[in-house]
Structure formats: structure tokens, C-alpha cells
Amino acid sequence: MNRREFLSTAVLSTTLALRAAAASRRIPIGFLGATYSHGPEIVKLAMSSRDWEFVGVCDSTDSGRAGCARCRHSTGSTPARNS
């Protein structure tokens, strides 16, 4: 194998490895507050998406925390933190 073949192979291998890693990456997403009109639906969408990694919701109201808990039970997903 000459230098040119080696470099071509190395570049191709690196490119394929980076594409595979990028394809499997999920975007972390979280919310500040979930008591607005579409909050529960958006939280459910984030929890069930293959593109996003749902990391949590921060809501200071009892109704907001209860709504997020209902979303968690309906999707079967558990956020990292729900406070």
C-alpha cells in the first residue's frame, strides 16, 4: 500500500465512522415550564421522539408537575429529572 492509498483509506474510514456516530446521536431537550396550553402535548412528543433525548422539565407549579407525571406514565418514558 502506498501513501496515497493509505490516506484515501484513512479518510474514507474516518468519514464513515463520523457519519455513523452522527446518525445515532439524539439531541438533548428539556423544558422550563409545561403549564401553557400545548405544554403536555409537546412534552409527550419529546418523550416519544427518536430524534430527541428528553432530559426533563422544570415546573414550579403543582399542576405542571402533575401534568408531566401523567405524560411520563402515558409514554412509558422517564426523564432524568422532573422537578
VENKA-V37548 format. One record per helix or strand of 3 or more residues. SS is the DSSP state (A for helix, B for strand). FROM is the first residue (numbers start at 1). TO is the last residue. If there is no record, write none. Layout:
ss=SS from=FROM to=TO
ss=SS from=FROM to=TO
//
This chain:
ss=A from=3 to=24
ss=B from=27 to=32
ss=A from=39 to=48
ss=B from=52 to=58
ss=A from=62 to=75
//
